[in-house]
Amino acid sequence: MTSVIAMTNIAGGTFKTTSAHALAVASVEYGKKVLLIDLDERANLTFQLAIENPRFTMLEVATGAISADLAVIRTNERIDFLPAAPRITALDTAQISIENLKQKFVNYDLVVIDTSSALNQRLTLAAQISDAVLSATTPK
């Protein structure tokens, strides 16, 4: 059964991206099949993984324009990755079937979603498809 975890916080600089990446890497090291998804239009995780101008994003997968198998990029760390680009903001107005979207990820043990630092429909979408929502914070 697939577990889906969304890393969230509406504040920037709380290590959401770093935490999502670290969780994915650790899970792979423990033998899990992991999909890491970047839902941030700034695409920091995508750039961190040295991917520029990705051809496909969650936008194309969620709207059914392309299958998840064709859109996913395999990283050197053995993580399957669905990158982001500025066009991903179109997900904020797209009509998405939550159940159909969840079915696209059944081949994974764990799906980790890195969200943007904003209240938007992509954050709502991530929460709807997730089993757990982790809010990264910085200690004071």
N, CA, C and O atoms as a GROMACS GRO file, in nm:
protein
  560
    1MET      N    1   0.084  -0.118   0.000
    1MET     CA    2   0.000   0.000   0.000
    1MET      C    3   0.088   0.125   0.000
    1MET      O    4   0.189   0.131   0.070
    2THR      N    5   0.051   0.222  -0.078
    2THR     CA    6   0.127   0.345  -0.091
    2THR      C    7   0.095   0.441   0.022
    2THR      O    8  -0.022   0.463   0.055
    3SER      N    9   0.200   0.498   0.081
    3SER     CA   10   0.184   0.606   0.178
    3SER      C   11   0.225   0.736   0.110
    3SER      O   12   0.327   0.741   0.042
    4VAL      N   13   0.145   0.840   0.130
    4VAL     CA   14   0.173   0.970   0.069
    4VAL      C   15   0.192   1.072   0.182
    4VAL      O   16   0.106   1.086   0.269
    5ILE      N   17   0.304   1.143   0.178
    5ILE     CA   18   0.336   1.244   0.279
    5ILE      C   19   0.362   1.376   0.209
    5ILE      O   20   0.440   1.382   0.114
    6ALA      N   21   0.297   1.482   0.256
    6ALA     CA   22   0.320   1.617   0.203
    6ALA      C   23   0.397   1.698   0.305
    6ALA      O   24   0.361   1.702   0.423
    7MET      N   25   0.504   1.763   0.259
    7MET     CA   26   0.582   1.855   0.344
    7MET      C   27   0.527   1.995   0.318
    7MET      O   28   0.531   2.044   0.206
    8THR      N   29   0.476   2.058   0.424
    8THR     CA   30   0.412   2.188   0.406
    8THR      C   31   0.455   2.290   0.511
    8THR      O   32   0.503   2.254   0.618
    9ASN      N   33   0.438   2.412   0.478
    9ASN     CA   34   0.444   2.526   0.568
    9ASN      C   35   0.427   2.649   0.480
    9ASN      O   36   0.489   2.658   0.374
   10ILE      N   37   0.344   2.743   0.524
   10ILE     CA   38   0.323   2.862   0.440
   10ILE      C   39   0.433   2.965   0.460
   10ILE      O   40   0.431   3.071   0.398
   11ALA      N   41   0.528   2.934   0.547
   11ALA     CA   42   0.644   3.020   0.564
   11ALA      C   43   0.758   2.964   0.480
   11ALA      O   44   0.772   2.842   0.466
   12GLY      N   45   0.838   3.051   0.425
   12GLY     CA   46   0.954   3.006   0.349
   12GLY      C   47   1.071   2.980   0.443
   12GLY      O   48   1.071   3.025   0.558
   13GLY      N   49   1.170   2.909   0.395
   13GLY     CA   50   1.291   2.886   0.472
   13GLY      C   51   1.275   2.793   0.590
   13GLY      O   52   1.351   2.804   0.687
   14THR      N   53   1.179   2.702   0.585
   14THR     CA   54   1.157   2.610   0.697
   14THR      C   55   1.209   2.470   0.667
   14THR      O   56   1.177   2.376   0.739
   15PHE      N   57   1.288   2.456   0.562
   15PHE     CA   58   1.350   2.330   0.524
   15PHE      C   59   1.252   2.225   0.474
   15PHE      O   60   1.272   2.106   0.493
   16LYS      N   61   1.144   2.270   0.409
   16LYS     CA   62   1.049   2.177   0.348
   16LYS      C   63   1.117   2.094   0.240
   16LYS      O   64   1.108   1.972   0.239
   17THR      N   65   1.184   2.162   0.150
   17THR     CA   66   1.249   2.095   0.038
   17THR      C   67   1.359   2.001   0.087
   17THR      O   68   1.368   1.887   0.042
   18THR      N   69   1.440   2.048   0.178
   18THR     CA   70   1.548   1.966   0.233
   18THR      C   71   1.492   1.844   0.305
   18THR      O   72   1.544   1.733   0.292
   19SER      N   73   1.386   1.865   0.382
   19SER     CA   74   1.325   1.754   0.457
   19SER      C   75   1.260   1.652   0.363
   19SER      O   76   1.273   1.532   0.385
   20ALA      N   77   1.192   1.700   0.260
   20ALA     CA   78   1.129   1.609   0.164
   20ALA      C   79   1.235   1.524   0.094
   20ALA      O   80   1.219   1.403   0.079
   21HIS      N   81   1.342   1.587   0.052
   21HIS     CA   82   1.451   1.516  -0.016
   21HIS      C   83   1.517   1.416   0.079
   21HIS      O   84   1.543   1.302   0.040
   22ALA      N   85   1.545   1.458   0.201
   22ALA     CA   86   1.609   1.370   0.299
   22ALA      C   87   1.522   1.249   0.331
   22ALA      O   88   1.572   1.137   0.343
   23LEU      N   89   1.392   1.271   0.345
   23LEU     CA   90   1.299   1.161   0.372
   23LEU      C   91   1.297   1.061   0.256
   23LEU      O   92   1.295   0.940   0.278
   24ALA      N   93   1.298   1.112   0.134
   24ALA     CA   94   1.299   1.025   0.016
   24ALA      C   95   1.429   0.944   0.010
   24ALA      O   96   1.426   0.824  -0.016
   25VAL      N   97   1.542   1.010   0.032
   25VAL     CA   98   1.672   0.941   0.028
   25VAL      C   99   1.679   0.833   0.136
   25VAL      O  100   1.721   0.721   0.108
   26ALA      N  101   1.638   0.866   0.257
   26ALA     CA  102   1.642   0.769   0.367
   26ALA      C  103   1.552   0.650   0.338
   26ALA      O  104   1.588   0.536   0.366
   27SER      N  105   1.436   0.675   0.281
   27SER     CA  106   1.342   0.567   0.251
   27SER      C  107   1.397   0.473   0.144
   27SER      O  108   1.380   0.351   0.152
   28VAL      N  109   1.463   0.529   0.044
   28VAL     CA  110   1.526   0.447  -0.060
   28VAL      C  111   1.636   0.360   0.002
   28VAL      O  112   1.650   0.243  -0.033
   29GLU      N  113   1.711   0.418   0.094
   29GLU     CA  114   1.818   0.342   0.160
   29GLU      C  115   1.762   0.224   0.239
   29GLU      O  116   1.833   0.125   0.261
   30TYR      N  117   1.639   0.233   0.282
   30TYR     CA  118   1.573   0.123   0.353
   30TYR      C  119   1.495   0.032   0.259
   30TYR      O  120   1.414  -0.049   0.303
   31GLY      N  121   1.520   0.045   0.130
   31GLY     CA  122   1.462  -0.047   0.033
   31GLY      C  123   1.324  -0.013  -0.017
   31GLY      O  124   1.260  -0.096  -0.081
   32LYS      N  125   1.276   0.107   0.009
   32LYS     CA  126   1.143   0.148  -0.037
   32LYS      C  127   1.150   0.204  -0.179
   32LYS      O  128   1.250   0.264  -0.218
   33LYS      N  129   1.044   0.183  -0.255
   33LYS     CA  130   1.031   0.245  -0.387
   33LYS      C  131   0.964   0.379  -0.365
   33LYS      O  132   0.849   0.385  -0.320
   34VAL      N  133   1.035   0.487  -0.397
   34VAL     CA  134   0.992   0.622  -0.360
   34VAL      C  135   0.972   0.711  -0.483
   34VAL      O  136   1.051   0.710  -0.577
   35LEU      N  137   0.862   0.787  -0.477
   35LEU     CA  138   0.838   0.893  -0.574
   35LEU      C  139   0.842   1.026  -0.500
   35LEU      O  140   0.770   1.044  -0.401
   36LEU      N  141   0.924   1.117  -0.546
   36LEU     CA  142   0.936   1.251  -0.489
   36LEU      C  143   0.874   1.347  -0.589
   36LEU      O  144   0.908   1.346  -0.707
   37ILE      N  145   0.782   1.432  -0.541
   37ILE     CA  146   0.710   1.525  -0.629
   37ILE      C  147   0.736   1.668  -0.586
   37ILE      O  148   0.724   1.701  -0.468
   38ASP      N  149   0.772   1.752  -0.681
   38ASP     CA  150   0.792   1.895  -0.656
   38ASP      C  151   0.667   1.968  -0.704
   38ASP      O  152   0.638   1.969  -0.824
   39LEU      N  153   0.593   2.031  -0.611
   39LEU     CA  154   0.474   2.109  -0.646
   39LEU      C  155   0.497   2.260  -0.630
   39LEU      O  156   0.401   2.337  -0.632
   40ASP      N  157   0.621   2.300  -0.614
   40ASP     CA  158   0.654   2.441  -0.594
   40ASP      C  159   0.690   2.504  -0.728
   40ASP      O  160   0.780   2.457  -0.798
   41GLU      N  161   0.620   2.611  -0.765
   41GLU     CA  162   0.646   2.676  -0.893
   41GLU      C  163   0.788   2.732  -0.905
   41GLU      O  164   0.836   2.755  -1.016
   42ARG      N  165   0.853   2.754  -0.792
   42ARG     CA  166   0.993   2.801  -0.796
   42ARG      C  167   1.089   2.686  -0.826
   42ARG      O  168   1.204   2.710  -0.861
   43ALA      N  169   1.043   2.564  -0.813
   43ALA     CA  170   1.115   2.443  -0.854
   43ALA      C  171   1.252   2.428  -0.786
   43ALA      O  172   1.347   2.382  -0.849
   44ASN      N  173   1.262   2.466  -0.661
   44ASN     CA  174   1.390   2.455  -0.591
   44ASN      C  175   1.439   2.310  -0.584
   44ASN      O  176   1.557   2.284  -0.604
   45LEU      N  177   1.349   2.218  -0.555
   45LEU     CA  178   1.387   2.077  -0.549
   45LEU      C  179   1.430   2.026  -0.687
   45LEU      O  180   1.525   1.949  -0.698
   46THR      N  181   1.362   2.070  -0.789
   46THR     CA  182   1.397   2.031  -0.926
   46THR      C  183   1.538   2.079  -0.959
   46THR      O  184   1.617   2.003  -1.015
   47PHE      N  185   1.569   2.204  -0.926
   47PHE     CA  186   1.704   2.256  -0.952
   47PHE      C  187   1.807   2.188  -0.864
   47PHE      O  188   1.919   2.162  -0.909
   48GLN      N  189   1.771   2.157  -0.740
   48GLN     CA  190   1.862   2.087  -0.649
   48GLN      C  191   1.903   1.952  -0.707
   48GLN      O  192   2.015   1.906  -0.686
   49LEU      N  193   1.812   1.889  -0.779
   49LEU     CA  194   1.840   1.759  -0.841
   49LEU      C  195   1.896   1.774  -0.983
   49LEU      O  196   1.902   1.677  -1.058
   50ALA      N  197   1.937   1.896  -1.018
   50ALA     CA  198   2.005   1.927  -1.144
   50ALA      C  199   1.919   1.902  -1.268
   50ALA      O  200   1.967   1.854  -1.370
   51ILE      N  201   1.790   1.934  -1.257
   51ILE     CA  202   1.700   1.920  -1.371
   51ILE      C  203   1.655   2.060  -1.412
   51ILE      O  204   1.604   2.137  -1.330
   52GLU      N  205   1.676   2.092  -1.539
   52GLU     CA  206   1.635   2.222  -1.590
   52GLU      C  207   1.532   2.203  -1.700
   52GLU      O  208   1.544   2.113  -1.783
   53ASN      N  209   1.432   2.289  -1.700
   53ASN     CA  210   1.328   2.287  -1.802
   53ASN      C  211   1.269   2.148  -1.825
   53ASN      O  212   1.280   2.093  -1.934
   54PRO      N  213   1.208   2.091  -1.722
   54PRO     CA  214   1.152   1.957  -1.740
   54PRO      C  215   1.040   1.956  -1.843
   54PRO      O  216   0.962   2.051  -1.854
   55ARG      N  217   1.034   1.849  -1.916
   55ARG     CA  218   0.932   1.837  -2.019
   55ARG      C  219   0.794   1.815  -1.959
   55ARG      O  220   0.694   1.868  -2.009
   56PHE      N  221   0.789   1.736  -1.852
   56PHE     CA  222   0.661   1.704  -1.788
   56PHE      C  223   0.668   1.732  -1.638
   56PHE      O  224   0.773   1.722  -1.576
   57THR      N  225   0.552   1.769  -1.581
   57THR     CA  226   0.540   1.796  -1.439
   57THR      C  227   0.413   1.727  -1.388
   57THR      O  228   0.347   1.654  -1.461
   58MET      N  229   0.381   1.752  -1.262
   58MET     CA  230   0.258   1.699  -1.205
   58MET      C  231   0.136   1.753  -1.281
   58MET      O  232   0.032   1.687  -1.285
   59LEU      N  233   0.147   1.870  -1.341
   59LEU     CA  234   0.036   1.927  -1.418
   59LEU      C  235  -0.007   1.830  -1.529
   59LEU      O  236  -0.126   1.800  -1.542
   60GLU      N  237   0.087   1.784  -1.606
   60GLU     CA  238   0.055   1.694  -1.716
   60GLU      C  239   0.004   1.558  -1.667
   60GLU      O  240  -0.085   1.499  -1.728
   61VAL      N  241   0.061   1.510  -1.556
   61VAL     CA  242   0.017   1.381  -1.501
   61VAL      C  243  -0.123   1.393  -1.442
   61VAL      O  244  -0.209   1.309  -1.469
   62ALA      N  245  -0.147   1.496  -1.362
   62ALA     CA  246  -0.275   1.512  -1.294
   62ALA      C  247  -0.390   1.537  -1.391
   62ALA      O  248  -0.502   1.493  -1.367
   63THR      N  249  -0.364   1.606  -1.501
   63THR     CA  250  -0.468   1.634  -1.598
   63THR      C  251  -0.485   1.522  -1.700
   63THR      O  252  -0.574   1.527  -1.785
   64GLY      N  253  -0.400   1.421  -1.692
   64GLY     CA  254  -0.412   1.307  -1.782
   64GLY      C  255  -0.348   1.327  -1.917
   64GLY      O  256  -0.367   1.245  -2.007
   65ALA      N  257  -0.271   1.433  -1.936
   65ALA     CA  258  -0.206   1.459  -2.064
   65ALA      C  259  -0.094   1.359  -2.091
   65ALA      O  260  -0.061   1.332  -2.207
   66ILE      N  261  -0.036   1.304  -1.984
   66ILE     CA  262   0.074   1.207  -1.998
   66ILE      C  263   0.066   1.110  -1.880
   66ILE      O  264   0.017   1.146  -1.773
   67SER      N  265   0.114   0.991  -1.899
   67SER     CA  266   0.113   0.894  -1.789
   67SER      C  267   0.228   0.925  -1.692
   67SER      O  268   0.329   0.983  -1.730
   68ALA      N  269   0.210   0.886  -1.568
   68ALA     CA  270   0.314   0.908  -1.467
   68ALA      C  271   0.442   0.835  -1.506
   68ALA      O  272   0.552   0.885  -1.482
   69ASP      N  273   0.429   0.718  -1.567
   69ASP     CA  274   0.548   0.641  -1.607
   69ASP      C  275   0.636   0.719  -1.704
   69ASP      O  276   0.759   0.710  -1.697
   70LEU      N  277   0.576   0.794  -1.794
   70LEU     CA  278   0.653   0.871  -1.892
   70LEU      C  279   0.707   1.002  -1.834
   70LEU      O  280   0.809   1.052  -1.881
   71ALA      N  281   0.640   1.056  -1.734
   71ALA     CA  282   0.679   1.185  -1.679
   71ALA      C  283   0.788   1.176  -1.573
   71ALA      O  284   0.864   1.270  -1.553
   72VAL      N  285   0.797   1.063  -1.506
   72VAL     CA  286   0.889   1.047  -1.394
   72VAL      C  287   1.033   1.036  -1.443
   72VAL      O  288   1.062   0.970  -1.543
   73ILE      N  289   1.122   1.102  -1.370
   73ILE     CA  290   1.266   1.098  -1.396
   73ILE      C  291   1.332   1.018  -1.285
   73ILE      O  292   1.301   1.039  -1.168
   74ARG      N  293   1.420   0.928  -1.320
   74ARG     CA  294   1.493   0.848  -1.220
   74ARG      C  295   1.622   0.923  -1.185
   74ARG      O  296   1.702   0.953  -1.273
   75THR      N  297   1.642   0.954  -1.055
   75THR     CA  298   1.762   1.028  -1.012
   75THR      C  299   1.877   0.932  -0.984
   75THR      O  300   1.858   0.811  -0.976
   76ASN      N  301   1.996   0.989  -0.968
   76ASN     CA  302   2.114   0.910  -0.932
   76ASN      C  303   2.100   0.846  -0.794
   76ASN      O  304   2.169   0.749  -0.763
   77GLU      N  305   2.010   0.900  -0.713
   77GLU     CA  306   1.989   0.848  -0.578
   77GLU      C  307   1.884   0.737  -0.576
   77GLU      O  308   1.840   0.696  -0.468
   78ARG      N  309   1.842   0.687  -0.692
   78ARG     CA  310   1.743   0.580  -0.707
   78ARG      C  311   1.603   0.623  -0.664
   78ARG      O  312   1.520   0.540  -0.626
   79ILE      N  313   1.577   0.753  -0.672
   79ILE     CA  314   1.445   0.808  -0.641
   79ILE      C  315   1.376   0.841  -0.772
   79ILE      O  316   1.437   0.901  -0.861
   80ASP      N  317   1.252   0.804  -0.786
   80ASP     CA  318   1.173   0.850  -0.899
   80ASP      C  319   1.126   0.991  -0.865
   80ASP      O  320   1.081   1.016  -0.754
   81PHE      N  321   1.135   1.081  -0.962
   81PHE     CA  322   1.110   1.222  -0.935
   81PHE      C  323   1.019   1.282  -1.041
   81PHE      O  324   1.038   1.261  -1.160
   82LEU      N  325   0.919   1.356  -0.994
   82LEU     CA  326   0.829   1.430  -1.080
   82LEU      C  327   0.861   1.578  -1.059
   82LEU      O  328   0.821   1.635  -0.958
   83PRO      N  329   0.932   1.642  -1.153
   83PRO     CA  330   0.980   1.778  -1.133
   83PRO      C  331   0.871   1.885  -1.145
   83PRO      O  332   0.756   1.856  -1.178
   84ALA      N  333   0.912   2.006  -1.117
   84ALA     CA  334   0.822   2.122  -1.128
   84ALA      C  335   0.880   2.223  -1.225
   84ALA      O  336   0.998   2.220  -1.260
   85ALA      N  337   0.794   2.313  -1.267
   85ALA     CA  338   0.830   2.427  -1.352
   85ALA      C  339   0.724   2.533  -1.323
   85ALA      O  340   0.620   2.502  -1.267
   86PRO      N  341   0.750   2.658  -1.361
   86PRO     CA  342   0.652   2.764  -1.332
   86PRO      C  343   0.510   2.734  -1.382
   86PRO      O  344   0.414   2.781  -1.322
   87ARG      N  345   0.496   2.657  -1.490
   87ARG     CA  346   0.362   2.626  -1.543
   87ARG      C  347   0.278   2.541  -1.448
   87ARG      O  348   0.158   2.525  -1.470
   88ILE      N  349   0.339   2.487  -1.344
   88ILE     CA  350   0.266   2.402  -1.250
   88ILE      C  351   0.156   2.480  -1.177
   88ILE      O  352   0.065   2.420  -1.120
   89THR      N  353   0.164   2.613  -1.179
   89THR     CA  354   0.059   2.694  -1.115
   89THR      C  355  -0.076   2.673  -1.182
   89THR      O  356  -0.179   2.705  -1.122
   90ALA      N  357  -0.079   2.619  -1.304
   90ALA     CA  358  -0.205   2.590  -1.372
   90ALA      C  359  -0.285   2.482  -1.296
   90ALA      O  360  -0.405   2.470  -1.317
   91LEU      N  361  -0.219   2.406  -1.210
   91LEU     CA  362  -0.290   2.308  -1.126
   91LEU      C  363  -0.388   2.377  -1.031
   91LEU      O  364  -0.484   2.315  -0.986
   92ASP      N  365  -0.363   2.504  -1.002
   92ASP     CA  366  -0.450   2.578  -0.910
   92ASP      C  367  -0.591   2.595  -0.964
   92ASP      O  368  -0.685   2.616  -0.887
   93THR      N  369  -0.608   2.586  -1.094
   93THR     CA  370  -0.740   2.603  -1.153
   93THR      C  371  -0.789   2.478  -1.228
   93THR      O  372  -0.901   2.477  -1.281
   94ALA      N  373  -0.708   2.375  -1.232
   94ALA     CA  374  -0.745   2.253  -1.305
   94ALA      C  375  -0.845   2.170  -1.226
   94ALA      O  376  -0.843   2.169  -1.103
   95GLN      N  377  -0.931   2.101  -1.298
   95GLN     CA  378  -1.025   2.008  -1.237
   95GLN      C  379  -0.956   1.871  -1.230
   95GLN      O  380  -0.929   1.808  -1.332
   96ILE      N  381  -0.928   1.828  -1.107
   96ILE     CA  382  -0.852   1.705  -1.086
   96ILE      C  383  -0.936   1.604  -1.009
   96ILE      O  384  -1.001   1.640  -0.911
   97SER      N  385  -0.937   1.480  -1.053
   97SER     CA  386  -1.001   1.372  -0.980
   97SER      C  387  -0.900   1.316  -0.880
   97SER      O  388  -0.798   1.259  -0.919
   98ILE      N  389  -0.928   1.333  -0.752
   98ILE     CA  390  -0.836   1.289  -0.647
   98ILE      C  391  -0.814   1.138  -0.655
   98ILE      O  392  -0.701   1.092  -0.645
   99GLU      N  393  -0.920   1.062  -0.674
   99GLU     CA  394  -0.908   0.916  -0.679
   99GLU      C  395  -0.826   0.871  -0.799
   99GLU      O  396  -0.743   0.781  -0.787
  100ASN      N  397  -0.848   0.932  -0.915
  100ASN     CA  398  -0.768   0.898  -1.033
  100ASN      C  399  -0.621   0.933  -1.012
  100ASN      O  400  -0.533   0.858  -1.054
  101LEU      N  401  -0.596   1.045  -0.948
  101LEU     CA  402  -0.458   1.086  -0.922
  101LEU      C  403  -0.390   0.989  -0.826
  101LEU      O  404  -0.274   0.952  -0.848
  102LYS      N  405  -0.459   0.949  -0.722
  102LYS     CA  406  -0.400   0.854  -0.626
  102LYS      C  407  -0.365   0.722  -0.695
  102LYS      O  408  -0.265   0.659  -0.660
  103GLN      N  409  -0.446   0.680  -0.791
  103GLN     CA  410  -0.422   0.554  -0.861
  103GLN      C  411  -0.292   0.556  -0.943
  103GLN      O  412  -0.235   0.451  -0.971
  104LYS      N  413  -0.247   0.674  -0.980
  104LYS     CA  414  -0.126   0.685  -1.062
  104LYS      C  415   0.000   0.652  -0.983
  104LYS      O  416   0.106   0.631  -1.041
  105PHE      N  417  -0.012   0.646  -0.850
  105PHE     CA  418   0.106   0.626  -0.766
  105PHE      C  419   0.105   0.495  -0.689
  105PHE      O  420   0.182   0.479  -0.594
  106VAL      N  421   0.020   0.401  -0.728
  106VAL     CA  422   0.007   0.276  -0.652
  106VAL      C  423   0.129   0.186  -0.661
  106VAL      O  424   0.142   0.094  -0.580
  107ASN      N  425   0.218   0.208  -0.754
  107ASN     CA  426   0.338   0.125  -0.767
  107ASN      C  427   0.451   0.166  -0.672
  107ASN      O  428   0.559   0.106  -0.675
  108TYR      N  429   0.426   0.265  -0.589
  108TYR     CA  430   0.529   0.314  -0.497
  108TYR      C  431   0.495   0.277  -0.353
  108TYR      O  432   0.378   0.267  -0.316
  109ASP      N  433   0.598   0.258  -0.273
  109ASP     CA  434   0.580   0.237  -0.130
  109ASP      C  435   0.553   0.371  -0.061
  109ASP      O  436   0.473   0.380   0.032
  110LEU      N  437   0.622   0.475  -0.110
  110LEU     CA  438   0.613   0.607  -0.048
  110LEU      C  439   0.615   0.715  -0.155
  110LEU      O  440   0.695   0.709  -0.249
  111VAL      N  441   0.526   0.813  -0.140
  111VAL     CA  442   0.526   0.933  -0.224
  111VAL      C  443   0.547   1.051  -0.131
  111VAL      O  444   0.473   1.068  -0.034
  112VAL      N  445   0.649   1.133  -0.159
  112VAL     CA  446   0.679   1.251  -0.078
  112VAL      C  447   0.657   1.374  -0.166
  112VAL      O  448   0.711   1.383  -0.276
  113ILE      N  449   0.576   1.468  -0.116
  113ILE     CA  450   0.542   1.587  -0.194
  113ILE      C  451   0.601   1.711  -0.128
  113ILE      O  452   0.577   1.736  -0.009
  114ASP      N  453   0.677   1.787  -0.204
  114ASP     CA  454   0.730   1.915  -0.158
  114ASP      C  455   0.638   2.024  -0.210
  114ASP      O  456   0.620   2.038  -0.331
  115THR      N  457   0.578   2.101  -0.120
  115THR     CA  458   0.482   2.205  -0.159
  115THR      C  459   0.546   2.344  -0.156
  115THR      O  460   0.657   2.361  -0.104
  116SER      N  461   0.476   2.440  -0.211
  116SER     CA  462   0.526   2.578  -0.210
  116SER      C  463   0.488   2.645  -0.078
  116SER      O  464   0.413   2.591   0.003
  117SER      N  465   0.542   2.764  -0.058
  117SER     CA  466   0.517   2.841   0.065
  117SER      C  467   0.398   2.934   0.045
  117SER      O  468   0.410   3.054   0.068
  118ALA      N  469   0.287   2.881   0.004
  118ALA     CA  470   0.170   2.964  -0.021
  118ALA      C  471   0.043   2.884   0.001
  118ALA      O  472   0.041   2.761  -0.012
  119LEU      N  473  -0.063   2.956   0.036
  119LEU     CA  474  -0.194   2.893   0.042
  119LEU      C  475  -0.252   2.895  -0.099
  119LEU      O  476  -0.292   3.000  -0.149
  120ASN      N  477  -0.255   2.779  -0.162
  120ASN     CA  478  -0.306   2.769  -0.298
  120ASN      C  479  -0.370   2.633  -0.318
  120ASN      O  480  -0.370   2.550  -0.226
  121GLN      N  481  -0.425   2.609  -0.434
  121GLN     CA  482  -0.493   2.483  -0.461
  121GLN      C  483  -0.397   2.365  -0.466
  121GLN      O  484  -0.436   2.251  -0.440
  122ARG      N  485  -0.270   2.391  -0.500
  122ARG     CA  486  -0.172   2.282  -0.500
  122ARG      C  487  -0.149   2.230  -0.359
  122ARG      O  488  -0.128   2.111  -0.339
  123LEU      N  489  -0.152   2.320  -0.261
  123LEU     CA  490  -0.140   2.278  -0.121
  123LEU      C  491  -0.263   2.195  -0.081
  123LEU      O  492  -0.250   2.093  -0.013
  124THR      N  493  -0.380   2.239  -0.123
  124THR     CA  494  -0.502   2.163  -0.097
  124THR      C  495  -0.497   2.027  -0.165
  124THR      O  496  -0.533   1.926  -0.105
  125LEU      N  497  -0.452   2.024  -0.289
  125LEU     CA  498  -0.440   1.898  -0.362
  125LEU      C  499  -0.344   1.803  -0.290
  125LEU      O  500  -0.374   1.685  -0.274
  126ALA      N  501  -0.230   1.854  -0.247
  126ALA     CA  502  -0.132   1.772  -0.175
  126ALA      C  503  -0.194   1.716  -0.047
  126ALA      O  504  -0.173   1.599  -0.015
  127ALA      N  505  -0.267   1.797   0.025
  127ALA     CA  506  -0.332   1.751   0.149
  127ALA      C  507  -0.438   1.646   0.120
  127ALA      O  508  -0.454   1.551   0.197
  128GLN      N  509  -0.511   1.662   0.010
  128GLN     CA  510  -0.618   1.567  -0.024
  128GLN      C  511  -0.565   1.430  -0.063
  128GLN      O  512  -0.629   1.329  -0.034
  129ILE      N  513  -0.451   1.425  -0.127
  129ILE     CA  514  -0.399   1.295  -0.170
  129ILE      C  515  -0.304   1.234  -0.067
  129ILE      O  516  -0.258   1.121  -0.084
  130SER      N  517  -0.274   1.307   0.040
  130SER     CA  518  -0.178   1.260   0.140
  130SER      C  519  -0.243   1.184   0.255
  130SER      O  520  -0.357   1.210   0.293
  131ASP      N  521  -0.166   1.091   0.308
  131ASP     CA  522  -0.205   1.020   0.429
  131ASP      C  523  -0.158   1.098   0.552
  131ASP      O  524  -0.217   1.088   0.659
  132ALA      N  525  -0.052   1.177   0.534
  132ALA     CA  526   0.002   1.258   0.643
  132ALA      C  527   0.054   1.388   0.586
  132ALA      O  528   0.107   1.392   0.475
  133VAL      N  529   0.038   1.495   0.661
  133VAL     CA  530   0.089   1.626   0.624
  133VAL      C  531   0.185   1.668   0.734
  133VAL      O  532   0.146   1.685   0.849
  134LEU      N  533   0.312   1.687   0.697
  134LEU     CA  534   0.414   1.728   0.791
  134LEU      C  535   0.442   1.876   0.770
  134LEU      O  536   0.467   1.919   0.657
  135SER      N  537   0.440   1.952   0.876
  135SER     CA  538   0.466   2.095   0.867
  135SER      C  539   0.606   2.121   0.922
  135SER      O  540   0.630   2.116   1.043
  136ALA      N  541   0.698   2.150   0.831
  136ALA     CA  542   0.836   2.178   0.871
  136ALA      C  543   0.842   2.314   0.941
  136ALA      O  544   0.783   2.411   0.894
  137THR      N  545   0.912   2.320   1.051
  137THR     CA  546   0.928   2.446   1.124
  137THR      C  547   1.074   2.466   1.161
  137THR      O  548   1.152   2.371   1.162
  138THR      N  549   1.108   2.589   1.190
  138THR     CA  550   1.244   2.618   1.238
  138THR      C  551   1.237   2.652   1.386
  138THR      O  552   1.148   2.726   1.428
  139PRO      N  553   1.329   2.599   1.466
  139PRO     CA  554   1.326   2.628   1.610
  139PRO      C  555   1.363   2.773   1.637
  139PRO      O  556   1.439   2.834   1.562
  140LYS      N  557   1.309   2.827   1.746
  140LYS     CA  558   1.341   2.966   1.784
  140LYS      C  559   1.433   2.965   1.902
  140LYS      O  560   1.472   3.072   1.950
   0.00000   0.00000   0.00000
